[in-house]
Amino acid sequence: MRRMTRRAFLASLGVSASLGYPSPFRRWRGSETLSLPLAFGSDLGREPVPQVTPLSPPFRLSESWYRQTVKRLQDRLAERGLDGIILKDRWNIIYVSGLFHTTTERPFWLFVPTRGEPIFFYPGLDKDLVNTWWIKEGEWYFDYPHAGPFNTLAYKAGPKADLLQWMLKGLARRGFGRARLGIEEEVGPTTMKRMQDALPEARFEVAGDLLLRMRMIKTPEEIELTRKAIALHDRMLAFARDYILQRGTDATDFEVRHRTEEFATHELMKLMQPTGRPHQAVGVSLRFGCRAGVATAYPHPNQFFYARIRRGDAVQIAAVITIGGYGGEGYRALHIEPMTDHHRKLWDVHTEMVLKQQELSKAGVRCQEVAEKVLEIAVRARLERYVYHRPAHGQGMEGHQAPYIAPGDDTILEEGMMFSNEPGLYDPENGFGYNHSNCVLVTRERGVALNQTPLTREWCWLKL
């Protein structure tokens, strides 16, 4: 494998060589991720190359997109015969309004009427976020638990307010006291009694499926923003791989993780140029994971990762990032040679399963049919004992989102759905496991991995 200077390598990624990484970065082994086609070398890992999206602004959806989304939701509310819907789930609120916010025990609601403008009901600490956003109508309470007046500082001790009833009475003042109101999910009898006491003439109907349906089918704008996040995933995976090749057994998985997150932050922030003001650089999470050795043998390990990279070890590198709330997964199952025949077989079969899921994930096919055919590959190879979970979950802003590529999910795939791509195989007895993942977009002909990072032996089997 050819060698290149640190400056040349960083330049190939579009990164300034003056970022100040420590001395181990003076020379690099070049990464093929950004300079070669997605499929190269052995046949295993060949797949269609999706459109390459540059990492460039804008890094969030536009106000007009959110206004159009409100209108799409209002049309569905009208079809259902509802007068509006009360949203409390953070991700539903962000999806509809574009107001990125943090939720705690403090309740935060968005009411979307079938006709008219949305209304926020929110805690006072968020008032500057709300007041500078495009939805102008709203009411606020001081803090939780709340006592005293609303829409102003409340500092005198008093009886605890029922904020759910406060919000509902706010709807009544706006003419919704006798309305048919959608709620996201079924509530218990105690909560329903509070709701009916506040609005005795209103009807409450579960309608969260309307939002879930909208969120499952991504618009072209959502897909484009996801592509940008995945472009950064690929850069992170390339960086981590090269870091391991350069540092070798001197590195720990902890070190790989933090150096890669630092790299990605510099890469994105020089393009995003945040000012610190609200509504810019929102929905950004640049999380990177690396675990080496025995920790790779568990799908959801609960231990802290701090292990030195060793020859003969499996190494999992994993980018899970969002930009503007959108993104997905980018994992690669690496192995530091030497490898046994058992290692090679599990890696090859797992990679075959990953590619088969992509091939089968086309519109009109049921989720469970894809899952069955993917899992059958492990069964035919007599590796079923190493299967621990379904092949994939739907991809949303919150991470896991319905539907699921699982034997029990009979949802029919539709164009615009997105999924993870991770039918992992794990061998705790021998202390290793493999779990690639991609962000897969359902199209008419097949599923397309938005990730560009290779799935080949040449890229994933490393010699130190």
C-alpha positions in Angstrom: 0.0 0.0 0.0 1.4 3.4 -1.0 2.4 6.0 1.6 1.6 9.7 1.5 2.5 12.6 3.7 0.1 13.8 6.4 -0.4 17.0 4.5 -1.3 15.2 1.3 -3.6 12.8 3.1 -5.5 15.6 4.9 -5.7 17.5 1.7 -7.3 14.5 0.0 -10.1 14.8 2.6 -10.4 18.5 2.1 -8.9 19.2 5.6 -6.2 21.8 6.4 -2.9 20.3 7.4 -2.6 23.0 10.1 -5.2 21.6 12.4 -2.5 20.6 14.8 -2.8 16.9 15.3 -0.1 15.3 17.3 3.2 13.9 16.1 2.0 10.4 15.1 0.2 12.0 12.2 3.3 13.1 10.4 3.0 10.4 7.8 0.0 8.4 6.8 -0.9 5.2 4.9 -3.4 6.4 2.3 -7.0 5.4 2.6 -8.8 4.2 -0.5 -12.2 5.4 0.7 -12.3 8.8 -1.0 -9.9 8.1 -3.9 -11.1 4.7 -5.3 -14.5 3.4 -6.4 -16.7 1.8 -3.7 -16.1 -1.7 -5.0 -12.6 -2.8 -5.7 -10.4 -5.8 -5.2 -12.3 -9.0 -4.5 -15.8 -9.5 -5.7 -17.1 -9.6 -2.1 -18.2 -6.0 -1.4 -19.3 -5.0 -4.9 -22.4 -2.9 -4.9 -23.9 0.0 -6.8 -22.2 3.4 -6.3 -24.8 6.0 -5.2 -24.7 9.6 -6.0 -21.7 11.3 -4.3 -22.9 14.3 -2.2 -20.4 17.0 -1.3 -20.2 18.1 2.3 -21.4 21.7 1.8 -24.1 24.1 3.1 -27.0 24.3 3.8 -26.8 22.0 6.9 -30.4 22.1 7.9 -33.8 22.1 6.3 -35.4 25.4 5.3 -38.2 27.2 7.0 -40.3 26.7 3.8 -39.8 22.9 4.2 -41.3 23.0 7.7 -44.2 25.2 6.6 -44.9 22.7 3.8 -44.7 19.8 6.3 -47.3 21.6 8.6 -49.5 21.8 5.5 -49.1 18.1 4.7 -50.0 17.2 8.3 -53.0 19.5 8.2 -54.3 17.8 5.1 -54.0 14.4 6.8 -55.8 15.8 9.9 -58.6 17.0 7.7 -58.9 13.6 6.0 -59.1 12.0 9.5 -61.9 14.4 10.5 -59.8 15.9 13.3 -59.6 19.6 14.2 -55.9 19.5 15.3 -53.3 17.4 16.9 -51.4 17.8 20.2 -47.7 16.9 19.9 -45.4 16.3 22.9 -42.9 13.9 21.5 -39.7 15.8 20.9 -38.9 14.3 17.6 -42.4 14.9 16.3 -42.2 18.5 17.3 -38.8 19.0 15.6 -40.0 17.2 12.5 -43.1 19.5 12.1 -41.7 22.8 13.3 -38.0 22.7 12.9 -37.5 24.0 16.4 -34.6 22.0 17.8 -34.9 21.9 21.6 -33.9 19.9 24.6 -36.5 18.0 26.6 -36.3 17.1 30.3 -39.1 16.7 32.9 -40.4 20.1 31.7 -43.4 19.5 29.3 -43.2 21.1 25.9 -46.2 20.9 23.5 -46.9 21.9 19.9 -50.5 22.1 18.8 -51.1 21.9 15.1 -54.7 23.0 14.1 -56.2 21.6 10.9 -56.6 25.2 9.9 -54.4 28.1 11.0 -51.0 28.5 12.6 -49.3 26.1 15.1 -49.1 27.1 18.8 -46.3 26.3 21.2 -46.8 25.7 25.0 -43.4 25.6 26.6 -41.1 26.3 29.6 -39.7 29.8 30.0 -36.1 28.8 29.6 -36.9 28.2 25.9 -38.6 31.5 25.3 -35.8 33.0 23.3 -35.6 29.9 21.0 -39.4 30.1 20.4 -39.6 33.9 20.0 -36.9 33.9 17.3 -38.5 31.0 15.3 -41.2 31.2 12.6 -44.1 30.0 14.8 -45.0 33.1 16.6 -48.0 32.1 18.7 -47.5 30.5 22.1 -47.7 30.5 25.9 -45.1 29.7 28.5 -44.8 28.7 32.2 -41.9 29.7 34.4 -40.5 26.3 35.3 -41.4 22.8 36.5 -43.1 22.3 39.0 -44.9 25.6 38.2 -46.9 27.7 40.7 -48.4 31.2 40.1 -49.0 33.3 37.0 -48.1 32.3 33.4 -46.1 34.1 30.7 -44.1 35.9 33.3 -41.6 35.2 36.1 -43.3 33.3 38.9 -41.3 33.4 42.1 -43.8 33.2 45.0 -44.6 29.8 46.6 -48.0 28.4 45.8 -49.9 25.3 44.8 -48.5 23.2 41.9 -50.2 23.9 38.6 -51.4 21.1 36.3 -49.6 22.0 33.2 -51.5 19.5 31.0 -54.8 21.2 32.0 -53.2 24.6 31.5 -52.3 23.7 27.9 -55.7 22.3 27.2 -57.5 25.3 28.6 -55.3 27.4 26.3 -56.7 25.5 23.4 -60.2 26.1 24.7 -59.6 29.8 24.7 -58.7 29.5 21.1 -62.0 27.8 20.2 -61.0 24.2 20.5 -63.1 23.4 23.6 -65.5 21.1 21.7 -63.0 19.9 19.1 -61.9 16.5 17.9 -58.3 16.5 19.0 -55.6 14.1 18.0 -53.1 12.8 20.5 -49.9 10.9 19.7 -50.6 7.7 21.7 -53.1 6.2 24.1 -52.9 7.6 27.6 -53.9 5.9 30.9 -57.2 6.5 32.7 -55.8 9.0 35.2 -54.3 11.2 32.5 -57.5 10.9 30.4 -59.6 12.1 33.3 -57.4 15.2 33.7 -57.8 15.9 30.0 -61.6 15.5 30.1 -61.9 17.6 33.2 -60.1 20.4 31.4 -62.0 20.0 28.1 -65.2 18.1 29.0 -66.8 18.6 25.6 -63.7 17.7 23.5 -63.0 14.3 22.0 -59.5 12.8 22.0 -58.4 10.3 19.4 -55.0 8.6 18.9 -53.5 9.8 15.7 -49.8 9.5 16.1 -49.7 7.1 13.1 -50.2 10.2 10.9 -46.8 11.6 12.0 -45.1 8.2 11.9 -46.2 7.6 8.4 -44.9 11.0 7.3 -41.6 10.5 9.0 -41.0 7.1 7.6 -41.2 8.3 4.0 -38.4 10.8 3.5 -38.8 13.7 1.1 -36.0 14.6 -1.4 -34.8 17.4 0.9 -34.5 15.0 3.8 -32.6 12.5 1.6 -30.2 15.2 0.4 -29.4 16.3 4.0 -28.9 12.6 5.0 -26.5 12.2 2.1 -24.4 15.1 3.5 -24.2 13.5 6.9 -23.2 10.2 5.4 -20.4 12.0 3.4 -18.9 12.9 6.8 -19.4 9.4 8.0 -17.2 8.2 5.2 -14.5 10.7 6.1 -14.6 9.6 9.7 -14.3 5.9 8.9 -11.4 6.6 6.5 -9.7 8.7 9.2 -10.1 6.0 11.9 -8.8 3.3 9.6 -5.7 5.3 8.7 -5.2 6.2 12.4 -5.1 2.5 13.2 -2.7 1.7 10.3 -0.4 4.5 11.4 -0.4 4.1 15.2 -0.8 0.3 15.1 -0.5 -1.5 18.4 0.5 1.8 20.1 -3.1 3.0 19.9 -6.2 2.2 22.0 -9.8 2.1 20.8 -10.4 5.0 23.2 -7.8 7.1 21.3 -9.2 6.2 17.9 -12.7 7.3 19.0 -11.6 10.7 20.3 -9.2 11.5 17.5 -11.9 10.7 15.0 -14.5 12.9 16.7 -12.0 15.7 16.9 -11.2 15.3 13.2 -14.9 15.3 12.2 -15.6 18.4 14.3 -12.9 20.4 12.6 -14.0 19.1 9.2 -17.6 20.2 9.7 -17.2 23.4 11.7 -14.9 25.0 9.1 -17.8 24.7 6.7 -20.6 25.4 9.1 -18.9 28.4 10.8 -21.3 28.5 13.8 -22.0 31.9 15.4 -23.4 30.6 18.7 -26.9 32.0 17.9 -30.0 29.9 18.0 -31.2 27.9 15.0 -27.8 27.5 13.4 -25.6 24.4 13.7 -28.6 22.5 15.0 -29.2 18.8 15.2 -25.5 18.2 15.1 -24.2 15.0 16.8 -20.7 13.7 15.9 -20.5 10.5 17.8 -17.9 7.9 16.9 -17.4 4.6 18.5 -14.4 2.2 18.4 -14.1 -1.0 20.3 -11.3 -3.6 20.0 -11.0 -7.2 20.9 -13.5 -9.0 23.2 -15.9 -6.0 23.3 -16.7 -6.5 19.6 -18.4 -9.9 20.6 -21.5 -8.3 22.1 -24.2 -6.5 20.1 -24.9 -4.0 22.9 -21.9 -4.1 25.3 -22.2 -2.4 28.7 -18.5 -1.9 29.5 -16.3 1.1 29.0 -14.1 0.8 25.9 -10.4 1.1 26.6 -8.3 -1.6 24.9 -5.1 -1.5 23.0 -5.3 -2.4 19.4 -3.7 -5.9 19.0 -2.8 -8.2 16.1 -5.5 -10.9 15.7 -8.3 -8.6 17.1 -11.6 -7.6 15.6 -12.0 -3.8 15.7 -15.4 -2.1 15.3 -15.4 1.5 14.0 -18.8 3.2 14.0 -20.0 6.7 13.0 -23.5 7.6 14.2 -23.9 11.3 13.4 -26.6 13.7 12.5 -26.5 17.1 10.8 -29.6 19.2 11.0 -31.2 16.2 12.7 -30.6 13.9 9.8 -28.0 11.1 9.3 -27.7 7.4 9.9 -25.1 4.7 10.5 -21.7 4.0 9.1 -20.0 1.0 10.7 -17.2 -1.1 9.5 -16.1 -4.4 11.0 -12.3 -4.5 10.8 -9.9 -7.3 11.7 -6.2 -6.9 12.4 -4.5 -9.9 10.8 -3.7 -12.7 11.5 -7.1 -14.2 11.0 -8.3 -17.8 11.4 -10.5 -19.6 9.0 -13.3 -19.1 11.5 -12.8 -15.4 11.5 -12.8 -15.3 7.7 -15.9 -17.3 7.4 -17.9 -15.2 9.9 -16.7 -12.0 8.3 -17.5 -13.2 4.7 -21.0 -14.4 5.7 -21.8 -11.3 7.6 -20.7 -9.1 4.7 -22.8 -11.2 2.3 -25.8 -10.7 4.5 -25.2 -6.9 4.5 -25.1 -6.8 0.7 -28.2 -9.1 0.4 -30.3 -6.8 2.6 -29.4 -3.9 0.2 -30.3 -5.9 -2.8 -33.7 -7.0 -1.5 -34.8 -3.7 0.0 -36.9 -2.5 -2.8 -40.4 -1.0 -2.9 -43.2 -3.5 -2.7 -41.4 -6.1 -0.6 -42.4 -6.8 3.0 -39.9 -6.2 5.7 -40.2 -9.7 7.1 -39.4 -11.2 3.6 -36.1 -9.3 3.5 -35.3 -10.3 7.1 -36.0 -14.0 6.4 -33.8 -14.1 3.3 -31.0 -12.3 4.9 -31.0 -14.5 8.1 -31.2 -17.6 5.9 -27.7 -16.9 4.7 -26.3 -17.5 8.2 -28.5 -20.6 8.6 -27.3 -22.1 5.4 -23.7 -21.4 6.4 -24.5 -23.2 9.8 -23.7 -20.0 11.6 -27.2 -19.4 13.2 -25.7 -19.6 16.7 -23.9 -16.3 16.0 -27.1 -14.4 15.0 -28.3 -12.2 17.9 -30.7 -9.7 16.3 -32.8 -8.6 13.3 -30.9 -7.3 10.3 -32.0 -3.6 10.5 -34.2 -0.9 12.0 -35.8 2.0 10.3 -33.8 5.2 10.4 -35.2 8.4 11.8 -34.0 11.5 13.7 -34.3 9.6 16.9 -32.2 6.7 15.5 -34.4 3.6 15.7 -37.7 4.2 13.9 -40.4 1.9 12.5 -40.6 -0.2 10.4 -38.0 -2.9 11.1 -36.3 -5.5 8.9 -37.4 -8.2 11.2 -39.3 -11.5 10.9 -42.3 -10.1 12.7 -42.8 -6.9 10.7 -45.1 -7.2 7.7 -44.8 -3.6 6.7 -44.5 -3.2 2.9 -41.4 -1.2 1.9 -41.9 2.1 0.0 -39.6 4.4 -1.9 -38.1 6.9 0.5 -37.8 4.7 3.5 -34.4 4.4 5.1 -32.9 1.6 7.2 -29.7 0.6 9.0 -27.9 -2.3 7.4 -26.5 -4.5 10.3 -27.2 -8.2 10.3 -24.3 -8.8 12.7 -22.6 -12.0 13.7 -21.1 -12.4 17.2 -19.0 -15.1 18.9 -18.5 -14.3 22.6 -16.9 -17.6 23.3 -14.0 -16.7 21.0 -14.1 -13.0 21.8 -15.0 -11.3 18.5 -17.9 -10.1 16.4 -18.6 -8.3 13.1 -21.2 -5.7 12.4 -21.0 -3.5 9.4 -23.8 -1.0 8.9 -24.9 1.6 6.3 -27.8 3.9 5.7 -29.9 2.2 3.1 -32.5 4.1 1.0 -35.4 2.1 -0.5 -35.8 2.7 -4.2 -38.0 1.0 -6.8 -35.3 -1.4 -8.0 -33.3 -2.1 -4.8 -31.9 -0.6 -1.6 -29.0 1.7 -2.1 -26.4 2.3 0.5 -25.7 6.0 0.8 -22.3 5.2 2.4 -19.3 5.1 0.1 -16.9 3.3 2.4 -15.9 -0.1 0.9 -17.1 -3.4 2.3 -14.1 -5.3 0.9 -11.5 -7.6 2.5 -8.8 -5.2 1.2 -10.3 -2.3 3.2 -11.4 -4.1 6.3 -8.6 -6.7 6.8 -5.6 -4.8 8.1 -2.0 -5.7 8.5 0.0 -3.7 11.1 
